[in-house]
Amino acid sequence: MASTSTTETEQATEESTEPESALETARRQLQHAADHLDIDPNIVERLKHPKSVHEVTVPIERDDGGVDVFTGYRAQHDSVRGPHKGGLRYHPEVTRDECVGLGMWMTWKCAVMDLPFGGAKGGISVNPKELSEREKEQLTRRFTEEIRDVIGPTVDIPAPDMGTDPQTMAWLMDAYSMQEGETIPGVVTGKPPVVGGSKGRDSAPGRSVAIIAREAIDYYDMEIQQTSVGIQGYGSVGANAARLLDEWGANVVALSDVNGGIYDTNGLDTHSIPTHHEEPEAVMTHDAPQTVSNEELLELDVDVLIPAAIGNVLTDGNASAVQADIIVEGANGPTTTTASEIFAERGIPVIPDILANAGGVTVSYFEWLQDINRRAWSLERVNDELETEMLTAWNDVREEFESRDVTWRDAAYIVALSRVAEAHDARGLWP
């Protein structure tokens, strides 16, 4: 997700109870939004389930001559508004239900941005750090062949996610194109620009998080120049959000990666701290007055907290200790249902992931348009168009937030679900 980041940081989290799955969270959020709307319950029931889930085995020859077999998934949730769209992650904990839940989130994310896409998510249960470059390429090409019949520029369009990157997408596009007998750049997004990728795609999720954080700061009558920000995760999402907010005058006081975080109440120079892409796990090598754990960072006294690493980091175990005035979700699903309820009771606004980090899928949409029209956009145009789309979505969600007296998450889901349900109602149910 973010989409997210191509090289998201990860860290262990302690839960007071077993964390709910992405699918459980997604279904709870769907039902909660539906309760605020006059929607045919049959449509809601349909949306609790994926359209299809494809599970494949992916054998590859390792560098030592042995063969390992991995399991891959592609979950396609809904396509009533257009082709499926969603990331492809390589991670040891990828499961069927995780892909289904994340695919549901992609449906809402595309709908809240009013993009002509539905949701999907996929991945392979593998630790990419244990693969050589050759092995990762072979894994990607074989996986592409296994799911080739269910993806395509008008069917399902993958993108980078945790453990994958633009090079992975280039391999996927090439493998698909070779089998189809023609170059088809629109089959994936997040590719390098030299093979049809869009300028600004890598930085888009972090840019959108910064834009939405800026709007939230303004909405709550805070001055950005006097706003302190803590960011958990310094991968693509967190680093780009941090640097942009820094440029706009915010005081970024805390940052972390997988090894822990640094904290300086006077502010950190984000441009001097290497991102995960520039130098993996380099945050802790930066000079700072204090160091903090990833768990401690979430409880710092900051104006804005941005969890931008992995899911389920804000839980019933730490929600009461969070001191931030505003939370902007950079990662996918960083807040559990119980934590969301605690924040609502405490009056802490949480700007949800399906709005905040939607810059990735939005610029993926721009990339898809460039690919099918064979015409590249400038970086300035991409960023200008992204700003326009994010502000439009923010205003749509804000109107629901104000008129219905609901949480920001509910407001975003109400916008998204209304659009998806209206499309289902218009198209009807195939007998």
Legacy VTK file of the C-alpha trace (Angstrom):
# vtk DataFile Version 3.0
C-alpha trace
ASCII
DATASET POLYDATA
POINTS 431 float
0.000 0.000 0.000
0.504 1.531 0.329
-0.151 1.329 -1.725
2.097 1.664 -0.027
5.822 1.617 -0.034
8.087 -0.569 -2.094
10.481 -0.960 0.838
8.348 -0.549 3.940
10.116 -0.861 7.279
8.949 -3.559 9.629
9.072 -4.008 13.370
7.674 -6.397 15.928
4.718 -5.216 17.967
3.338 -6.532 21.208
-0.395 -7.073 21.453
-2.413 -7.429 24.616
-4.693 -9.712 22.612
-4.394 -11.611 19.344
-4.449 -8.969 16.573
-7.424 -9.055 14.267
-6.741 -9.952 10.668
-6.940 -7.480 7.808
-10.061 -9.291 6.618
-11.768 -9.029 10.020
-10.931 -5.340 10.230
-12.104 -4.661 6.685
-15.438 -6.415 7.265
-16.025 -4.578 10.544
-15.331 -1.245 8.881
-17.623 -2.085 5.959
-20.513 -2.969 8.268
-19.931 0.099 10.426
-20.154 2.372 7.387
-23.193 0.520 6.040
-25.021 1.158 9.321
-24.925 4.885 8.521
-26.392 4.480 5.040
-29.652 3.367 3.486
-28.094 0.623 1.358
-29.561 -2.675 0.227
-28.194 -5.185 2.775
-27.752 -7.693 -0.049
-25.174 -5.403 -1.634
-23.356 -5.114 1.687
-23.352 -8.895 2.014
-21.843 -9.232 -1.473
-19.117 -6.750 -0.579
-18.039 -8.788 2.441
-16.688 -11.410 0.066
-14.096 -11.309 -2.740
-15.117 -11.859 -6.324
-12.345 -14.447 -6.644
-9.127 -15.599 -4.987
-6.413 -17.287 -7.011
-3.873 -19.451 -5.178
-0.872 -20.757 -7.078
2.346 -22.630 -6.398
5.525 -20.967 -7.581
8.560 -23.277 -7.912
11.979 -21.754 -8.546
15.476 -23.141 -8.895
17.742 -21.711 -6.200
21.301 -20.632 -6.833
22.587 -23.808 -5.184
20.654 -25.961 -7.663
17.853 -26.935 -5.302
14.178 -26.223 -5.939
11.894 -24.392 -3.515
8.151 -24.003 -3.919
6.341 -20.909 -2.662
2.640 -20.082 -2.446
1.249 -17.032 -4.209
-2.151 -15.330 -4.132
-4.174 -12.796 -6.076
-7.403 -11.751 -4.381
-9.830 -9.769 -6.532
-12.478 -8.107 -4.408
-14.743 -6.009 -6.623
-14.729 -4.688 -10.192
-18.089 -2.945 -10.456
-16.396 0.432 -11.099
-13.530 -0.797 -13.279
-10.538 -3.185 -13.445
-9.127 -4.600 -10.242
-6.195 -2.614 -8.848
-3.839 -3.348 -5.989
-0.360 -4.106 -4.794
1.763 -7.227 -4.913
3.821 -7.987 -1.816
6.610 -10.446 -1.047
6.567 -11.199 2.678
6.737 -14.352 4.843
3.353 -13.622 6.422
1.342 -13.214 3.209
-1.871 -15.242 3.510
-5.097 -15.683 1.604
-7.164 -13.753 4.153
-4.643 -10.923 4.327
-4.857 -10.503 0.560
-8.666 -10.563 0.689
-8.776 -7.925 3.438
-6.242 -5.675 1.738
-8.105 -6.110 -1.545
-11.270 -4.856 0.138
-9.371 -1.798 1.370
-8.246 -1.147 -2.192
-11.885 -1.133 -3.344
-12.680 1.581 -0.793
-9.477 3.486 -1.508
-10.192 3.653 -5.242
-13.807 4.628 -4.573
-12.988 7.370 -2.066
-10.630 8.831 -4.694
-13.346 8.304 -7.342
-10.987 6.301 -9.555
-12.441 3.893 -12.161
-10.929 0.845 -10.459
-11.952 -1.915 -8.092
-9.826 -3.552 -5.429
-7.314 -6.389 -5.476
-4.234 -7.497 -3.592
-1.726 -10.255 -4.040
1.562 -11.606 -2.915
3.897 -14.501 -2.330
4.695 -15.978 1.061
8.455 -15.515 0.924
11.179 -13.518 2.624
12.654 -11.465 -0.245
15.784 -10.746 1.824
16.665 -14.436 1.490
16.527 -14.334 -2.315
19.317 -13.333 -4.674
18.482 -10.903 -7.455
18.336 -13.790 -9.929
16.046 -15.802 -7.679
13.719 -12.847 -7.146
13.499 -12.294 -10.901
12.775 -15.972 -11.522
10.114 -15.955 -8.780
8.444 -12.899 -10.301
8.439 -14.245 -13.848
7.066 -17.644 -12.791
4.382 -16.038 -10.618
3.396 -13.805 -13.530
2.912 -16.840 -15.731
0.807 -18.558 -13.050
-1.609 -15.601 -12.773
-1.345 -14.352 -16.370
-4.892 -15.357 -17.264
-6.402 -13.229 -14.465
-4.424 -9.987 -14.876
-4.247 -7.438 -17.674
-4.645 -3.695 -18.330
-8.453 -3.981 -18.423
-8.749 -6.832 -15.927
-6.390 -6.512 -12.950
-3.380 -4.217 -12.664
-0.783 -5.061 -9.964
1.585 -2.522 -8.405
4.525 -2.519 -5.955
3.982 -3.142 -2.273
5.977 -4.463 0.671
9.004 -6.388 -0.569
8.552 -5.435 -4.230
9.724 -2.419 -6.201
9.822 -0.856 -9.687
12.270 -3.510 -10.900
9.849 -6.245 -9.816
7.120 -4.555 -11.830
9.403 -4.299 -14.864
10.028 -8.053 -14.720
6.303 -8.694 -14.371
5.474 -6.439 -17.324
8.163 -8.076 -19.468
7.074 -11.627 -18.586
3.444 -10.809 -19.364
4.323 -8.989 -22.584
6.569 -11.789 -23.868
3.747 -14.315 -23.487
1.206 -11.981 -25.091
3.513 -11.233 -28.020
3.443 -7.437 -27.644
4.640 -4.841 -25.175
1.817 -4.087 -22.750
3.061 -1.542 -20.184
-0.437 -1.003 -18.755
-0.524 -4.462 -17.137
1.251 -3.076 -14.055
1.984 0.300 -12.511
4.922 1.425 -10.434
7.397 0.536 -13.197
10.588 2.483 -13.932
9.761 5.460 -16.198
12.053 4.087 -18.932
9.548 1.246 -19.537
6.325 3.190 -19.103
6.334 4.111 -15.439
5.167 7.493 -14.235
7.341 10.181 -12.769
6.400 10.765 -9.151
4.946 7.294 -8.557
7.465 6.238 -5.896
6.928 9.359 -3.812
3.145 9.568 -4.307
1.916 7.702 -1.178
4.146 9.798 1.071
3.193 12.978 -0.765
-0.496 12.277 -0.274
0.055 11.575 3.432
1.782 14.956 3.738
-1.003 16.732 1.830
-3.727 15.211 4.013
-1.716 15.888 7.187
-1.373 19.527 6.105
-5.126 19.799 5.504
-5.905 18.180 8.877
-3.522 20.555 10.650
-5.287 23.493 9.021
-8.749 22.045 9.738
-8.002 21.882 13.453
-6.728 25.484 13.473
-3.082 24.617 14.015
-0.161 26.427 12.398
2.027 24.030 10.452
5.157 25.988 11.434
4.324 25.272 15.088
3.306 21.634 14.610
5.451 18.750 15.850
5.331 15.484 13.902
6.409 11.947 14.779
6.674 9.329 12.033
7.045 5.595 12.604
8.642 4.087 9.513
11.164 5.773 7.224
10.526 3.852 4.036
9.000 5.330 0.906
5.821 6.551 2.620
7.314 7.871 5.846
10.407 9.462 4.323
8.569 11.319 1.566
5.908 12.524 3.994
8.574 13.642 6.466
10.613 15.582 3.940
7.605 17.322 2.408
6.182 18.322 5.808
9.660 19.520 6.769
9.789 21.670 3.635
6.386 23.152 4.493
7.657 24.215 7.917
6.478 21.419 10.211
8.796 20.331 13.030
9.557 16.650 12.408
10.830 15.565 15.824
10.852 11.750 15.641
11.593 9.131 12.980
12.187 5.392 13.100
13.061 2.334 11.072
13.138 -1.376 11.915
15.914 -0.885 14.488
14.306 1.941 16.452
13.945 5.695 16.341
15.541 9.052 17.019
13.945 12.001 18.802
14.847 15.693 18.919
12.342 18.239 20.221
14.153 20.923 18.228
13.439 19.078 14.995
15.337 16.681 12.738
16.907 17.538 9.392
15.004 14.978 7.332
17.046 15.582 4.195
20.250 14.556 5.963
18.799 11.242 7.149
18.990 8.556 4.430
15.715 6.919 3.496
15.411 3.134 3.555
15.888 3.165 -0.224
18.995 5.373 -0.045
20.627 3.442 2.808
18.647 0.658 4.491
18.242 0.874 8.278
20.250 4.103 8.579
17.980 6.109 10.887
19.740 5.020 14.089
23.129 6.047 12.698
22.002 9.690 12.672
23.091 11.895 15.564
20.166 12.837 17.803
19.731 13.776 21.493
17.492 10.783 22.223
16.733 7.353 20.872
13.360 5.636 21.258
11.919 2.259 20.408
9.239 1.951 17.753
6.704 1.387 20.506
7.850 4.464 22.463
7.658 6.663 19.368
3.917 6.029 19.145
3.456 7.463 22.638
5.533 10.640 22.260
3.974 14.023 22.999
3.588 15.265 19.402
0.887 17.198 17.592
0.679 14.782 14.648
1.519 11.077 14.690
2.000 9.247 11.386
2.308 5.448 11.647
3.873 4.665 8.266
5.381 1.202 8.708
3.106 -1.827 9.095
-0.396 -2.668 10.291
-1.778 -3.223 13.799
0.691 -0.986 15.656
-1.965 1.118 17.394
-3.910 -1.308 19.573
-5.967 -1.554 22.730
-2.636 -2.041 24.496
-1.227 1.404 23.690
-4.128 3.577 22.441
-4.716 5.067 25.896
-1.066 6.124 26.108
-0.917 7.906 22.736
-0.415 11.637 23.294
-0.769 12.918 19.720
-3.532 15.403 18.900
-4.041 14.030 15.365
-3.209 10.646 13.830
-2.714 10.347 10.065
-2.419 6.761 8.858
0.457 6.303 6.428
0.587 2.503 6.571
-2.269 0.189 5.628
-4.353 -0.728 8.672
-2.083 0.567 11.457
-5.027 1.022 13.863
-7.073 -1.883 15.187
-10.838 -1.612 15.640
-10.563 -1.403 19.424
-7.881 1.284 19.216
-10.082 3.282 16.833
-12.891 3.149 19.393
-10.536 4.332 22.152
-9.320 7.245 20.027
-12.928 8.209 19.252
-13.758 8.198 22.957
-10.668 10.311 23.677
-11.534 12.763 20.907
-8.351 12.086 18.911
-9.097 12.363 15.175
-7.707 9.537 13.037
-7.429 10.301 9.315
-7.713 6.855 7.693
-5.302 5.125 5.365
-7.819 4.777 2.524
-7.682 8.555 2.177
-4.246 9.547 3.467
-2.025 7.132 1.550
-4.181 6.987 -1.590
-1.579 8.935 -3.556
-0.007 5.664 -4.657
-3.078 4.288 -6.406
-3.946 7.756 -7.719
-0.616 8.175 -9.483
-0.900 4.540 -10.573
-4.103 5.623 -12.294
-2.164 8.452 -13.939
0.482 5.929 -15.026
-2.181 3.627 -16.473
-3.619 6.562 -18.444
-0.153 7.424 -19.749
0.459 3.801 -20.755
-2.789 3.269 -22.653
-2.426 6.638 -24.365
1.334 6.214 -24.958
2.000 9.722 -23.683
4.171 10.617 -20.686
3.387 13.374 -18.196
5.902 15.715 -16.578
6.603 15.432 -12.850
5.051 18.863 -12.357
1.818 17.723 -13.995
1.730 14.515 -11.938
2.178 16.418 -8.672
-0.343 19.093 -9.645
-2.936 16.490 -10.628
-2.294 14.546 -7.415
-2.763 17.686 -5.314
-6.085 18.359 -7.052
-7.342 14.797 -6.575
-6.302 14.655 -2.918
-7.994 17.965 -2.099
-11.174 16.879 -3.867
-11.246 13.622 -1.892
-10.460 15.460 1.361
-13.376 17.818 0.799
-15.748 14.936 -0.055
-14.820 13.154 3.178
-14.891 16.381 5.223
-18.463 17.084 4.110
-19.611 13.667 5.364
-17.605 14.086 8.568
-19.314 17.376 9.332
-22.840 16.525 8.199
-23.135 13.103 9.864
-21.164 13.636 13.080
-19.077 10.502 12.523
-15.374 9.701 12.719
-13.072 10.489 9.806
-12.782 6.772 9.077
-16.538 6.351 8.944
-16.826 9.431 6.738
-14.289 8.037 4.253
-16.026 4.661 4.176
-19.409 6.333 3.716
-18.084 8.188 0.649
-16.535 5.018 -0.763
-19.381 2.643 0.030
-21.973 5.032 -1.373
-20.163 5.068 -4.724
-19.623 1.312 -4.872
-23.197 0.541 -3.806
-24.610 2.985 -6.350
-22.627 1.243 -9.094
-23.845 -2.191 -7.966
-27.418 -0.930 -7.865
-27.106 0.489 -11.377
-25.580 -2.662 -12.843
-27.757 -5.136 -10.952
-27.018 -8.792 -10.225
-26.285 -11.236 -13.043
-28.813 -14.104 -12.726
LINES 1 432
431 0 1 2 3 4 5 6 7 8 9 10 11 12 13 14 15 16 17 18 19 20 21 22 23 24 25 26 27 28 29 30 31 32 33 34 35 36 37 38 39 40 41 42 43 44 45 46 47 48 49 50 51 52 53 54 55 56 57 58 59 60 61 62 63 64 65 66 67 68 69 70 71 72 73 74 75 76 77 78 79 80 81 82 83 84 85 86 87 88 89 90 91 92 93 94 95 96 97 98 99 100 101 102 103 104 105 106 107 108 109 110 111 112 113 114 115 116 117 118 119 120 121 122 123 124 125 126 127 128 129 130 131 132 133 134 135 136 137 138 139 140 141 142 143 144 145 146 147 148 149 150 151 152 153 154 155 156 157 158 159 160 161 162 163 164 165 166 167 168 169 170 171 172 173 174 175 176 177 178 179 180 181 182 183 184 185 186 187 188 189 190 191 192 193 194 195 196 197 198 199 200 201 202 203 204 205 206 207 208 209 210 211 212 213 214 215 216 217 218 219 220 221 222 223 224 225 226 227 228 229 230 231 232 233 234 235 236 237 238 239 240 241 242 243 244 245 246 247 248 249 250 251 252 253 254 255 256 257 258 259 260 261 262 263 264 265 266 267 268 269 270 271 272 273 274 275 276 277 278 279 280 281 282 283 284 285 286 287 288 289 290 291 292 293 294 295 296 297 298 299 300 301 302 303 304 305 306 307 308 309 310 311 312 313 314 315 316 317 318 319 320 321 322 323 324 325 326 327 328 329 330 331 332 333 334 335 336 337 338 339 340 341 342 343 344 345 346 347 348 349 350 351 352 353 354 355 356 357 358 359 360 361 362 363 364 365 366 367 368 369 370 371 372 373 374 375 376 377 378 379 380 381 382 383 384 385 386 387 388 389 390 391 392 393 394 395 396 397 398 399 400 401 402 403 404 405 406 407 408 409 410 411 412 413 414 415 416 417 418 419 420 421 422 423 424 425 426 427 428 429 430
